[in-house]
Amino acid sequence: MCTKKMDRARIRVDFNELVQDDLVLLSKTDEVTDSDENKLILSEGKNIFIYEFNDYKDGTKEYLLADGIAELNNPKLNGQWSSAAKWCCRINKNGITTKNT
């Protein structure tokens, strides 16, 4: 997927994996690939841009977009179910926005 429908290259997430209102699971590893196939190394406090793409049966295509910072996952706070993830994204005050195409 490229950024033609988004404002910039972003890292794919699943917003069903929110562990707090502003914290989503991000990655099991230090290296991720963004929507333009760039390899990125995650580090504590790194500014990141995330998205989820949904393609519904009625033909609606939806992008959920958010910006935030990388944060190490803490399963003691976030629940043991989150322990497979090493990294989370702390979503900034602008929250999650929706773009339909």
C-alpha positions in Angstrom: 0.0 0.0 0.0 1.3 3.5 -0.7 0.5 6.9 0.7 -1.8 8.0 -2.2 -4.8 7.9 0.1 -2.9 9.1 3.2 -1.0 12.3 4.0 2.3 10.4 4.6 3.9 7.0 5.1 2.4 5.3 8.2 2.8 2.1 10.2 -0.1 -0.3 10.1 -1.8 -1.1 13.4 -5.0 -2.7 14.6 -7.1 -0.2 16.6 -8.9 -3.2 18.2 -5.7 -3.6 20.1 -6.1 -0.4 22.2 -4.8 -1.1 25.7 -5.7 2.4 26.9 -7.8 5.1 25.3 -4.6 6.6 23.8 -2.3 3.6 23.6 -2.3 0.9 20.9 -0.1 -2.1 20.4 2.4 -1.5 17.6 5.0 -4.2 17.1 6.6 -7.4 18.4 10.0 -6.3 17.1 12.2 -3.2 17.0 12.0 -3.0 13.2 8.8 -2.1 11.3 7.9 -1.4 7.7 5.7 1.5 6.9 3.1 1.9 4.1 5.8 3.0 1.6 7.9 -0.1 2.5 10.5 1.9 4.4 12.2 0.1 7.3 12.1 1.9 10.6 13.8 1.2 13.9 11.6 1.9 16.9 13.0 3.7 19.9 11.4 5.2 23.1 9.9 8.6 22.3 10.2 8.3 18.5 7.5 10.2 16.6 5.5 7.8 14.6 2.5 7.9 12.3 0.0 5.0 12.3 -3.1 3.8 10.4 -5.6 1.1 10.0 -7.3 0.4 6.6 -10.8 -1.1 6.5 -12.6 -2.2 3.2 -16.3 -2.8 3.9 -18.7 -5.0 2.0 -20.7 -1.9 0.9 -17.6 -0.6 -0.9 -16.6 2.0 1.7 -12.9 2.3 2.2 -11.9 3.8 5.5 -8.5 4.9 6.9 -8.1 5.4 10.6 -5.1 7.7 11.2 -3.2 8.8 14.3 0.1 10.3 15.2 2.0 9.6 18.4 5.2 8.4 20.0 6.7 4.9 20.4 6.6 3.5 23.9 7.8 0.2 25.3 4.9 -2.0 26.2 4.4 -2.7 29.9 2.2 -5.9 30.2 2.0 -5.3 34.0 0.0 -2.1 33.3 -1.5 -3.1 29.9 -2.6 -6.6 30.7 -0.8 -9.9 30.1 -2.8 -10.4 26.9 -0.6 -7.6 25.4 2.7 -9.3 26.3 3.4 -10.5 22.7 4.0 -6.8 21.7 7.3 -5.1 22.5 6.1 -1.6 21.3 3.0 0.5 21.6 2.1 3.9 20.2 1.0 6.6 22.6 -1.5 8.6 20.5 -1.3 12.3 20.7 -4.0 14.7 21.8 -5.5 14.8 18.3 -6.7 11.3 18.7 -7.8 8.9 15.9 -9.2 10.5 12.8 -11.2 8.9 10.0 -10.8 9.4 6.3 -13.3 7.7 3.9 -12.5 7.2 0.3 
